[in-house]
C-alpha cells in the first residue's frame, strides 16, 4: 500500500483497514509457523502497511487536537 493511497482515505477507512491488516498479519504468522507460507516477505510488508496506516492516523489526530487548542 502506497502512502498516497492512505492519505486519500478517511479516518474511518483507515481504522477499518488497520483492523483488517492486523487480522491478515495474524493469519500470515500462523501460516509461517505451520510452514505453509511460501513468501515470507508478506510478513514484513504487512507490518509496514500497519505502521504506515497508524502513522497517518496519529498525524491526523494530533493535527486536529492542535487545531482545537488554537481555537
C-alpha positions in Angstrom: 0.0 0.0 0.0 1.4 3.4 -1.0 1.4 6.4 1.2 -0.7 8.5 -1.2 -3.4 5.8 -1.1 -3.5 6.0 2.7 -3.6 9.9 2.7 -6.7 9.8 0.5 -8.6 7.6 3.0 -10.9 8.9 5.7 -10.2 8.2 9.3 -12.9 5.6 9.5 -11.5 3.8 6.4 -8.0 3.8 8.0 -9.3 2.3 11.2 -11.1 -0.4 9.4 -8.1 -1.1 7.2 -5.8 -1.4 10.3 -8.2 -4.0 11.8 -8.2 -5.9 8.5 -4.4 -5.8 8.2 -3.8 -6.9 11.8 -6.1 -9.9 11.2 -4.2 -10.6 8.0 -0.9 -10.4 9.9 -2.1 -12.9 12.5 -3.1 -15.3 9.7 0.3 -14.9 8.0 2.1 -15.6 11.3 0.1 -18.9 11.6 0.9 -19.8 8.1 4.5 -19.1 8.7 4.6 -21.3 11.9 2.9 -24.1 10.0 5.4 -23.8 7.2 2.6 -23.0 4.7 3.8 -19.5 3.9 5.9 -19.5 0.7 6.5 -15.8 0.5 7.8 -14.7 3.9 8.2 -11.1 2.6 4.5 -10.7 3.1 5.1 -10.6 6.9 7.3 -7.6 6.8 5.1 -5.9 4.1 2.0 -6.4 6.3 3.8 -4.9 9.3 5.0 -1.9 7.3 1.5 -1.3 6.0 0.1 -1.3 9.5 2.8 1.1 10.6 2.0 3.5 7.7 -1.7 3.4 8.5 -1.2 4.1 12.2 1.3 6.9 11.4 -1.2 8.7 9.1 -4.0 8.2 11.7 -1.8 9.6 14.5 -0.8 12.6 12.4 -4.4 13.4 11.8 -5.4 13.1 15.4 -2.5 15.3 16.5 -3.4 17.9 13.9 -7.0 18.0 14.9 -6.1 18.3 18.6 -3.7 21.1 17.9 -6.4 22.9 15.9 -8.8 22.6 18.8 -6.2 24.0 21.2 -5.6 27.0 19.0 -9.3 27.8 18.7 
